[in-house]
Amino acid sequence: MSISAVLSLRRCTVAFAGVTALDDLGVDIPVEGVTAIIGPNGAGKSSLLNLICGLVAGTGTIHLAGRDITALPAYRRAAAGVARTFQTPVLCDDLSVLDNVLLGVLSSKKKAAVELLDRLGIVARSTTKAAALPHGERRLVEIARALLRGGRVLLLDEPAAGLGHAQAHQLMEAVIAETHRTGTTTVLVEHNMELVSTWAEHVIVLAQGRLLAQGTPAHIRSQQEVIDTYLGAMT
């Protein structure tokens, strides 16, 4: 296990009805900064996030900041510092933005929630019902809810999906400014390579549930196997 990794996974396998989503995978997520996970459809990207936060079962070991969390259920992993968002924002539409952000935390955090919404640029929406929000703001509300828990790791599953170029960069700028402020590590599953190249310091490439390559965005773009397996299909 790398002492500079906030997350270390070793020999992790996840299978569904005979289909292997992750195959004996071992990866390290560096402390702080942004790590992007990329790869073709079916590579195991979302399965990796689900395994880390405890939403799917698998074999292997997972360490968070040196602590073995392999046997912990999802709610205890969340308490240990693993926060997660999903490809489609999951909000209670009948509740206000502020109440959505406060779900799952103590009511004493209301002031902190308002301050967080302010830093993310949506405090004016605090009393608006979630049902009335456009897609980009729904994503920010879900991310704010995850950030309010004060976790060590924020797992973002395709946060730019459905957003235009400017919206996607504005969202990432706001989120990363907040995670840098708190020292939270961001793990980003994303197909938008321009977004990955702009915001990620480290990139992990998966293919068929296995580690294909890892390194800086520039290094990844130069790897012929990555070009042949994934990047070439995007051009």
ABEGO torsion letter per residue (X at the ends): XBAABABBBBGBBBBBGGBBABBGBBBBBBBEEBBBBBEBBGAGAAAAAAAAAGABBBBEBBBBGGBBAAABBAAAAAAAGBBBBBABBBBBAABBAAAAAABGBBAAAAAAAAAAAAAAGAAAAAABBAAABBAAAAAAAAAAAAAAAGBABBBBBGAABGBBAAAAAAAAAAAAAAAAAAGBBBBBBBABAAAAAAABABBBBBBGGBBABBEBAAAAAABAAAAAAAAAAAX
